[in-house]
Amino acid sequence: DSGVTQTPKHLITATGQRVTLRCSPRSGDLSVYWYQQSLDQGLQFLIQYYNGEERAKGNILERFSAQQFPDLHSELNLSSLELGDSALYFCASSVGMDRHNEQFFGPGTRLTVL
Amino acid sequence: GQNIDQPTEMTATEGAIVQINCTYQTSGFNGLFWYQQHAGEAPTFLSYNVLDGLEEKGRFSSFLSRSKGYSYLLLKELQMKDSASYLCAVRVGVSGGYNKLIFGAGTRLAVHP
């Protein structure tokens, strides 16, 4: 158990819908990262927040957005869902931003878009 | 661009040694990580290299050559539970002095009795 929690564990929805994925980092971690893992694409970095502020952006679609709240939990919002958005979405957290900061991954949310 | 290459699949025998290679071409380099991921589960941290050389951690060792853009993960005394995907990830800098991880597609290792 990494100490990072994600809810829900599974989510099944239809095309065109909007969903929100939630992540609580390990106690004391200020950085939160979101990743998407599809069967054919490996682990893709989406976005990073540090202490409430967006710090780095990867291949995140405009239909996706995220935020980190004052209590440091984070939410990833996916809208106008398409079949291709079906994937495992992981949240990870780390203590800070630099040096040897390994990222601890949550168990993931499996999103299925029908 | 950013490119990280690993073999897609490898097989090995229980008790043996296996080496998983990773080559990278990235704009910037602030360290290389290896993660283990069992199917459907979260990646878990295995090792980190930022300087050239070998880092040993029990049955697992990782090597880095920055001039060659090359790393390998060495697994000794293989056990059935080592059957998993092994992800190579390079940390690169982004604007503002921050970093992000770029992952390779992973190497699926199957350990046979």
Interface residues (C-beta under 8 A of the other chain):
Chain A: S2 V4 Y33 Y35 Q41 G42 L43 Q44 F45 Q48 Y50 R55 A56 K57 G58 L88 F90 M97 D98 H100 E102 Q103 F104 F105 G106 P107 G108 R110
Chain B: G31 F33 Y35 G40 E41 A42 P43 T44 F45 Y48 V50 L87 A89 V94 G96 G97 Y98 N99 K100 L101 I102 F103 G104 A105 G106
